[in-house]
């Protein structure tokens, strides 16, 4: 052990978790304990039985105090009652529920009817249910892994995907996750900036050719919404966005679809299974389902984090039910013949209502989509305690908005190819592959057989989805430019 000694502290409310190993820093070989009315006994651990040098230490405490809490130490089982409240002044369960469901509810839902034409109705529904189950599992698994790290390190700073990756795989894991998450969220936010003008141009002829101008106008509301510093304060915007989406988009589409069935006796021929282009459906579905990057920021914004599992799980289940019902209905009435549902709606006032409602809802989603980028990058700009941190944070957030608008202007109509690539590769890795790996290695080498049995199949499905979807996306690119 060199010039350090390993000691075990007795279990108490002020000490690290049971079994946590503490390493004393400095040349001394004995830990110095400040005198107290009732001294705490120190029980030496035989050096011969000490574990090898642990992999990681808590980043938030490393180098800042006399002790570092080592994350390799065995700990007691984590329960909801053990979780440290990261934000005692956080938002309500309703606020978290609304923020979670709104962060996922976007333009991806409108593409599901079209995606079902690539898979067939029956095969598509079955595949979607499997993908939805895996997505929900991996999101909640990431929350569980974060809780284990907090319990072991007593750190209040494990609140992002990157923090969890650091706690398990170190700096390389954190860098890997940061690159993937930031790239994904920038692309998702760019998609919003592209879909809004395209939607308005499609239903308002007077706006034809004004996409760049509309994107420039979007800079103002998107920037203002992004200046809201805390996610818990966005819940009112999310509530309004969900209401507008469900009534204006989903409700109006169902009304028009039923009207088509009754008045025009729609007799659309269904395909039940199309295996050859299933990869396209999977890529689109993953794009519409993925909320892995928002799950930890939403959890961290909650006041009662012990209830996070059912709050986040129920919001995802409700969203998936809306997605599969809406997509199936749109396919059955023939809306799958268009890339997005709005293009298939008959011209008229309801089509305009749906389009405007969609645009408003998408703008409301924008700050939630890019929030993970803010949480990952802003601590690197300057310490929060620095007096000028606030204006640097605002400048950075405005710069992110400007970046997404710039990408939207440059990519234009070819953005759909980029989004398909994102859903097929980036979302598969970040949503299907990496969370199970974190769940396995957070306890390694003491990982249970049940953990392996649960997570290895998910990893294999994620790899297959990435390869299959990427292959289909490459074929789409070749067909478009051939």
C-alpha positions as CSV (number, residue, x, y, z in Angstrom):
1,X,0.0,0.0,0.0
2,X,3.1,2.3,0.1
3,X,2.6,5.3,2.4
4,X,-1.1,4.9,2.9
5,X,-3.2,2.8,5.4
6,X,-6.6,1.4,4.9
7,X,-9.2,1.8,7.7
8,X,-12.8,1.0,8.2
9,X,-15.2,3.4,9.9
10,X,-18.1,2.1,11.9
11,X,-21.5,2.5,10.1
12,X,-23.4,5.7,11.0
13,X,-25.5,8.3,9.4
14,X,-22.5,10.6,8.8
15,X,-20.2,7.9,7.4
16,X,-20.0,6.5,3.9
17,X,-22.1,3.5,3.0
18,X,-21.5,0.2,4.8
19,X,-18.4,-1.4,3.6
20,X,-17.0,1.7,1.8
21,X,-13.2,1.8,1.9
22,X,-11.5,5.1,2.8
23,X,-8.0,5.9,1.7
24,X,-6.1,8.4,3.9
25,X,-4.1,10.9,1.9
26,X,-0.7,12.1,2.9
27,X,2.5,10.6,4.3
28,X,1.0,9.5,7.6
29,X,0.2,5.9,8.0
30,X,-2.5,6.5,10.6
31,X,-5.8,8.3,10.3
32,X,-6.3,11.3,12.5
33,X,-9.7,11.7,14.0
34,X,-10.8,15.0,15.5
35,X,-11.7,14.7,19.2
36,X,-15.4,14.4,19.8
37,X,-17.4,13.9,23.0
38,X,-17.7,10.2,22.1
39,X,-14.7,9.1,20.0
40,X,-15.5,6.8,17.1
41,X,-13.6,3.5,17.2
42,X,-11.4,2.6,14.3
43,X,-11.1,-1.0,13.3
44,X,-8.0,-1.8,11.2
45,X,-8.4,-3.9,8.2
46,X,-5.6,-6.4,7.6
47,X,-3.5,-5.2,4.7
48,X,-3.0,-8.7,3.3
49,X,-6.8,-9.0,2.7
50,X,-7.2,-5.6,1.2
51,X,-8.7,-5.4,-2.3
52,X,-6.5,-4.3,-5.2
53,X,-6.3,-0.6,-6.1
54,X,-9.9,0.4,-6.9
55,X,-10.8,1.5,-10.3
56,X,-12.3,4.9,-9.6
57,X,-13.0,7.4,-6.9
58,X,-15.8,9.8,-6.6
59,X,-15.1,12.8,-8.9
60,X,-16.9,15.3,-6.7
61,X,-14.8,14.5,-3.6
62,X,-11.5,13.5,-5.2
63,X,-8.8,15.8,-4.1
64,X,-11.0,18.1,-2.2
65,X,-11.0,16.6,1.3
66,X,-9.0,14.4,3.5
67,X,-10.6,11.2,2.3
68,X,-11.7,9.9,-1.1
69,X,-14.6,7.5,-1.2
70,X,-13.7,4.6,-3.4
71,X,-16.4,3.3,-5.7
72,X,-15.2,-0.3,-5.9
73,X,-16.1,-1.0,-2.3
74,X,-19.0,-3.4,-1.6
75,X,-22.1,-1.7,-0.3
76,X,-25.5,-2.6,1.0
77,X,-28.4,-3.0,-1.3
78,X,-29.8,0.3,-2.6
79,X,-33.4,1.1,-1.7
80,X,-35.5,4.2,-2.3
81,X,-35.2,5.2,1.3
82,X,-31.4,5.2,1.0
83,X,-31.3,7.7,-1.9
84,X,-29.8,11.1,-1.2
85,X,-32.2,13.9,-2.1
86,X,-30.1,15.7,-4.7
87,X,-32.5,18.7,-4.9
88,X,-34.6,19.3,-1.8
89,X,-36.1,22.4,-3.5
90,X,-36.8,20.4,-6.7
91,X,-40.1,20.2,-8.6
92,X,-43.2,18.1,-8.1
93,X,-43.9,14.6,-9.5
94,X,-46.3,16.2,-11.9
95,X,-43.6,18.6,-13.2
96,X,-41.2,15.7,-13.8
97,X,-44.0,13.6,-15.5
98,X,-44.8,16.5,-17.8
99,X,-41.2,17.3,-18.6
100,X,-40.4,13.6,-19.4
101,X,-43.4,13.0,-21.7
102,X,-43.0,16.3,-23.5
103,X,-39.3,15.8,-24.1
104,X,-40.2,12.6,-26.1
105,X,-43.4,13.8,-27.7
106,X,-42.3,15.4,-31.0
107,X,-42.3,15.0,-34.8
108,X,-41.2,11.4,-34.5
109,X,-44.8,10.4,-33.7
110,X,-46.1,11.7,-37.0
111,X,-43.6,9.4,-38.9
112,X,-44.8,6.1,-37.3
113,X,-47.7,5.5,-39.9
114,X,-45.2,5.8,-42.7
115,X,-42.7,3.5,-40.8
116,X,-45.4,0.8,-40.6
117,X,-45.5,0.6,-44.3
118,X,-41.9,-0.6,-44.1
119,X,-42.7,-3.4,-41.6
120,X,-46.4,-4.2,-42.0
121,X,-49.0,-3.6,-39.4
122,X,-48.7,-6.8,-37.3
123,X,-44.9,-7.1,-37.5
124,X,-44.6,-3.4,-36.8
125,X,-46.7,-3.4,-33.7
126,X,-44.9,-6.5,-32.3
127,X,-41.5,-4.9,-33.0
128,X,-42.6,-1.6,-31.6
129,X,-43.7,-3.2,-28.3
130,X,-40.4,-5.0,-28.0
131,X,-38.4,-1.8,-28.7
132,X,-40.6,0.2,-26.3
133,X,-40.1,-2.3,-23.5
134,X,-36.3,-2.2,-24.1
135,X,-36.2,1.6,-24.2
136,X,-38.1,1.9,-20.9
137,X,-36.0,-0.8,-19.3
138,X,-32.7,0.8,-20.3
139,X,-33.8,4.3,-19.1
140,X,-34.8,3.0,-15.7
141,X,-31.7,0.9,-15.6
142,X,-29.6,4.0,-16.1
143,X,-31.4,5.7,-13.1
144,X,-30.7,2.6,-11.0
145,X,-27.0,2.7,-11.9
146,X,-26.8,6.4,-11.0
147,X,-28.4,5.6,-7.6
148,X,-25.9,2.9,-6.8
149,X,-23.0,5.4,-7.5
150,X,-24.6,8.1,-5.4
151,X,-25.1,5.6,-2.5
152,X,-21.5,4.5,-2.7
153,X,-19.8,7.9,-3.2
154,X,-22.3,10.1,-1.2
155,X,-21.9,12.5,-4.2
156,X,-24.6,14.9,-5.1
157,X,-23.1,15.5,-8.5
158,X,-24.0,12.3,-10.3
159,X,-26.9,13.8,-12.3
160,X,-26.0,13.3,-16.0
161,X,-25.4,10.3,-18.3
162,X,-21.8,11.4,-18.5
163,X,-21.4,11.4,-14.6
164,X,-22.6,7.8,-14.5
165,X,-20.2,6.8,-17.3
166,X,-17.4,8.4,-15.4
167,X,-18.3,6.5,-12.2
168,X,-18.1,3.2,-14.0
169,X,-15.6,3.6,-16.8
170,X,-13.6,6.7,-15.9
171,X,-12.8,9.7,-18.1
172,X,-12.8,7.7,-21.4
173,X,-16.4,6.5,-20.6
174,X,-17.5,10.0,-19.8
175,X,-15.9,11.4,-23.0
176,X,-17.6,8.7,-25.1
177,X,-21.0,9.4,-23.6
178,X,-20.6,13.2,-23.9
179,X,-19.7,12.9,-27.6
180,X,-22.7,10.7,-28.3
181,X,-25.2,12.6,-26.2
182,X,-24.2,16.1,-27.4
183,X,-24.3,14.9,-31.1
184,X,-27.7,13.3,-30.7
185,X,-29.3,16.2,-28.9
186,X,-27.9,18.8,-31.4
187,X,-29.3,16.7,-34.2
188,X,-32.7,16.3,-32.5
189,X,-32.9,20.0,-31.8
190,X,-31.9,20.7,-35.4
191,X,-34.8,18.5,-36.5
192,X,-37.2,20.7,-34.7
193,X,-35.8,23.8,-36.4
194,X,-36.3,22.0,-39.8
195,X,-39.7,20.5,-39.2
196,X,-41.4,23.7,-38.1
197,X,-40.8,25.7,-41.3
198,X,-41.5,22.7,-43.5
199,X,-44.8,22.2,-41.7
200,X,-45.9,25.8,-42.0
201,X,-44.9,26.0,-45.7
202,X,-46.9,22.9,-46.5
203,X,-50.2,24.4,-45.3
204,X,-49.7,28.1,-45.8
205,X,-48.9,28.7,-49.5
206,X,-47.9,32.3,-48.8
207,X,-44.9,31.0,-46.8
208,X,-43.4,29.0,-49.6
209,X,-39.7,29.5,-49.9
210,X,-39.5,31.2,-46.5
211,X,-37.9,28.4,-44.5
212,X,-34.7,30.3,-43.8
213,X,-36.7,33.4,-42.6
214,X,-38.9,31.2,-40.3
215,X,-35.8,29.5,-38.9
216,X,-34.3,32.9,-38.1
217,X,-37.5,33.9,-36.3
218,X,-37.4,30.7,-34.3
219,X,-34.1,31.9,-32.9
220,X,-35.9,34.3,-30.5
221,X,-38.4,32.0,-28.8
222,X,-36.0,29.1,-28.7
223,X,-33.3,31.3,-27.1
224,X,-35.7,32.7,-24.5
225,X,-36.9,29.2,-23.5
226,X,-33.4,28.0,-23.2
227,X,-32.6,30.8,-20.8
228,X,-34.9,29.2,-18.2
229,X,-32.1,27.8,-16.0
230,X,-33.7,24.8,-14.3
231,X,-35.6,22.0,-15.8
232,X,-38.2,21.9,-13.0
233,X,-39.2,25.4,-14.1
234,X,-40.1,24.2,-17.6
235,X,-43.0,22.1,-16.5
236,X,-45.7,24.7,-17.3
237,X,-44.3,25.0,-20.8
238,X,-44.3,21.2,-21.0
239,X,-47.9,21.0,-19.8
240,X,-49.1,23.5,-22.4
241,X,-47.1,21.6,-25.1
242,X,-48.6,18.2,-24.2
243,X,-52.1,19.7,-24.2
244,X,-51.6,21.4,-27.6
245,X,-50.1,18.2,-29.0
246,X,-52.8,15.8,-27.8
247,X,-55.7,18.1,-28.7
248,X,-54.4,19.9,-31.8
249,X,-52.3,17.1,-33.4
250,X,-53.5,13.7,-32.1
251,X,-57.2,14.7,-31.6
252,X,-57.6,16.5,-34.9
253,X,-55.9,13.6,-36.8
254,X,-58.3,11.1,-35.3
255,X,-61.2,13.3,-36.1
256,X,-60.2,13.6,-39.7
257,X,-59.3,9.9,-40.0
258,X,-62.7,8.8,-38.6
259,X,-64.4,11.3,-41.0
260,X,-62.5,9.7,-43.9
261,X,-63.7,6.2,-42.9
262,X,-67.3,7.3,-42.5
263,X,-67.7,9.5,-45.6
264,X,-65.3,8.0,-48.1
265,X,-65.3,4.4,-46.9
266,X,-61.6,4.0,-46.9
267,X,-60.5,0.6,-48.0
268,X,-56.7,0.7,-47.5
269,X,-54.8,-2.6,-48.2
270,X,-52.8,-3.6,-45.2
271,X,-49.5,-5.5,-45.2
272,X,-49.1,-7.6,-42.1
273,X,-45.4,-8.3,-42.3
274,X,-42.6,-7.0,-44.5
275,X,-39.2,-8.3,-43.3
276,X,-37.0,-6.8,-46.0
277,X,-37.3,-3.2,-44.8
278,X,-37.9,-3.8,-41.1
279,X,-34.7,-1.9,-40.3
280,X,-36.2,1.4,-41.6
281,X,-39.1,0.9,-39.2
282,X,-36.8,0.1,-36.3
283,X,-34.7,3.2,-36.9
284,X,-37.7,5.5,-37.1
285,X,-39.3,3.9,-34.0
286,X,-36.1,4.3,-31.9
287,X,-35.8,7.9,-33.0
288,X,-39.4,8.5,-31.8
289,X,-39.0,6.5,-28.6
290,X,-35.6,7.5,-27.3
291,X,-35.5,9.6,-24.1
292,X,-32.4,8.2,-22.5
293,X,-30.6,11.5,-22.5
294,X,-33.4,13.3,-20.6
295,X,-34.1,10.6,-18.0
296,X,-31.4,11.7,-15.4
297,X,-31.9,15.5,-15.8
298,X,-35.6,15.0,-15.2
299,X,-34.9,12.7,-12.2
300,X,-32.4,15.2,-10.7
301,X,-35.1,18.0,-11.0
302,X,-37.5,16.0,-8.7
303,X,-38.0,16.8,-5.0
304,X,-39.0,13.2,-4.1
305,X,-36.5,11.2,-6.0
306,X,-37.5,8.0,-4.3
307,X,-40.6,8.1,-6.4
308,X,-38.7,8.6,-9.6
309,X,-39.1,5.1,-10.9
310,X,-42.9,5.0,-11.1
311,X,-43.1,8.7,-12.3
312,X,-40.6,8.2,-15.1
313,X,-41.9,4.7,-16.0
314,X,-45.5,5.7,-16.1
315,X,-44.8,8.7,-18.3
316,X,-42.9,6.5,-20.8
317,X,-45.7,3.9,-20.8
318,X,-48.4,6.5,-21.6
319,X,-46.3,8.0,-24.4
320,X,-45.7,4.6,-25.9
321,X,-49.4,3.8,-25.8
322,X,-50.2,7.1,-27.6
323,X,-47.5,6.3,-30.1
324,X,-48.6,2.8,-31.1
325,X,-52.4,3.7,-31.1
326,X,-51.8,6.8,-33.2
327,X,-49.4,5.1,-35.6
328,X,-51.6,2.1,-36.1
329,X,-54.7,4.3,-36.7
330,X,-52.8,6.5,-39.2
331,X,-51.6,3.4,-41.1
332,X,-55.1,1.9,-41.2
333,X,-56.7,5.0,-42.7
334,X,-53.9,5.5,-45.3
335,X,-51.9,8.3,-43.7
336,X,-48.8,6.0,-44.1
337,X,-48.6,7.0,-47.8
338,X,-47.0,10.3,-46.7
339,X,-43.7,10.8,-45.0
340,X,-45.5,12.6,-42.1
341,X,-49.2,12.5,-41.3
342,X,-49.9,16.2,-41.9
343,X,-49.0,15.8,-45.6
344,X,-51.9,13.3,-46.0
345,X,-54.6,15.5,-44.2
346,X,-57.2,17.0,-46.5
347,X,-56.7,20.8,-47.0
348,X,-58.8,22.9,-44.7
349,X,-59.0,24.6,-41.4
350,X,-58.3,21.4,-39.4
351,X,-55.1,20.8,-41.3
352,X,-54.0,24.3,-40.4
353,X,-54.9,23.7,-36.8
354,X,-52.9,20.5,-36.7
355,X,-49.9,22.1,-38.3
356,X,-49.8,25.2,-36.0
357,X,-50.4,22.9,-32.9
358,X,-47.5,20.7,-34.0
359,X,-45.2,23.7,-34.4
360,X,-46.1,25.2,-31.0
361,X,-45.6,21.9,-29.4
362,X,-42.2,21.3,-31.0
363,X,-40.9,24.8,-30.0
364,X,-42.0,23.9,-26.4
365,X,-39.9,20.7,-26.6
366,X,-36.8,22.5,-27.8
367,X,-35.3,23.5,-24.4
368,X,-36.0,20.0,-23.0
369,X,-34.1,18.4,-25.9
370,X,-31.0,20.5,-25.5
371,X,-31.0,20.6,-21.7
372,X,-28.7,17.5,-21.4
373,X,-26.1,19.4,-23.5
374,X,-26.3,22.4,-21.1
375,X,-25.8,20.1,-18.0
376,X,-22.8,18.4,-19.5
377,X,-20.9,21.4,-20.9
378,X,-21.8,24.3,-18.6
379,X,-19.7,23.0,-15.6
380,X,-16.7,23.0,-18.0
381,X,-17.2,26.7,-18.8
382,X,-16.7,28.0,-15.3
383,X,-17.4,27.0,-11.7
384,X,-21.0,27.9,-10.7
385,X,-19.6,30.0,-7.8
386,X,-17.9,32.4,-10.2
387,X,-19.7,35.7,-10.3
388,X,-19.8,35.9,-14.1
389,X,-21.0,32.3,-14.6
390,X,-24.6,33.4,-15.2
391,X,-23.8,35.4,-18.3
392,X,-21.4,32.8,-19.7
393,X,-24.2,30.2,-19.3
394,X,-26.6,32.4,-21.2
395,X,-24.2,33.1,-24.0
396,X,-23.4,29.4,-24.3
397,X,-27.1,28.5,-24.5
398,X,-27.8,31.1,-27.1
399,X,-24.8,29.8,-29.1
400,X,-26.3,26.3,-29.1
401,X,-29.5,27.6,-30.5
402,X,-27.6,29.5,-33.2
403,X,-25.7,26.3,-34.0
404,X,-28.8,24.2,-34.5
405,X,-30.3,26.8,-36.8
406,X,-27.1,27.0,-38.8
407,X,-27.1,23.2,-39.3
408,X,-30.7,23.3,-40.3
409,X,-30.0,26.0,-43.0
410,X,-27.0,24.0,-44.3
411,X,-28.6,20.5,-44.4
412,X,-32.1,21.4,-45.6
413,X,-34.1,18.7,-47.2
414,X,-31.3,16.1,-46.7
415,X,-31.7,16.2,-42.9
416,X,-34.0,13.2,-43.0
417,X,-31.0,11.0,-44.0
418,X,-29.1,12.4,-41.0
419,X,-31.9,11.7,-38.6
420,X,-32.3,8.2,-39.8
421,X,-28.6,7.6,-39.2
422,X,-29.0,9.1,-35.7
423,X,-31.8,6.8,-34.9
424,X,-30.1,3.7,-36.3
425,X,-26.6,4.2,-34.8
426,X,-26.3,6.8,-32.2
427,X,-29.6,6.1,-30.4
428,X,-29.0,2.4,-30.5
429,X,-25.6,2.7,-28.9
430,X,-26.7,5.3,-26.3
431,X,-30.1,3.9,-25.6
432,X,-29.7,0.1,-26.0
433,X,-26.0,-0.8,-25.6
434,X,-24.3,1.5,-23.1
435,X,-26.9,1.5,-20.3
436,X,-26.8,-2.4,-19.9
437,X,-23.0,-2.2,-20.0
438,X,-23.1,0.3,-17.1
439,X,-25.5,-2.0,-15.2
440,X,-23.1,-4.9,-15.6
441,X,-19.8,-3.2,-14.8
442,X,-21.1,-1.0,-11.9
443,X,-20.9,-4.1,-9.7
444,X,-18.1,-5.9,-11.6
445,X,-16.6,-8.4,-10.6
446,X,-19.5,-9.1,-8.2
447,X,-22.2,-8.8,-10.9
448,X,-25.0,-11.3,-10.4
449,X,-26.0,-13.9,-13.0
450,X,-29.4,-12.3,-13.1
451,X,-27.9,-9.0,-14.2
452,X,-26.0,-10.7,-17.0
453,X,-29.1,-12.6,-18.1
454,X,-31.1,-9.5,-18.2
455,X,-28.7,-7.1,-19.9
456,X,-26.6,-9.2,-22.3
457,X,-29.7,-9.9,-24.6
458,X,-30.5,-6.2,-24.6
459,X,-26.9,-5.4,-25.7
460,X,-27.2,-8.0,-28.5
461,X,-30.5,-6.5,-29.7
462,X,-28.9,-3.1,-29.6
463,X,-26.0,-4.2,-31.7
464,X,-28.3,-5.9,-34.2
465,X,-30.6,-2.9,-34.3
466,X,-27.6,-0.6,-35.0
467,X,-26.2,-2.8,-37.8
468,X,-29.6,-3.5,-39.4
469,X,-30.7,0.2,-39.2
470,X,-27.4,1.5,-40.4
471,X,-27.4,-0.8,-43.4
472,X,-31.0,0.4,-44.3
473,X,-29.9,4.0,-43.9
474,X,-26.9,3.6,-46.2
475,X,-29.2,2.0,-48.8
476,X,-31.5,5.1,-48.5
477,X,-28.6,7.4,-49.1
478,X,-27.4,5.4,-52.1
479,X,-30.9,5.4,-53.6
480,X,-31.3,9.2,-53.0
481,X,-28.0,10.2,-54.7
482,X,-27.8,7.4,-57.3
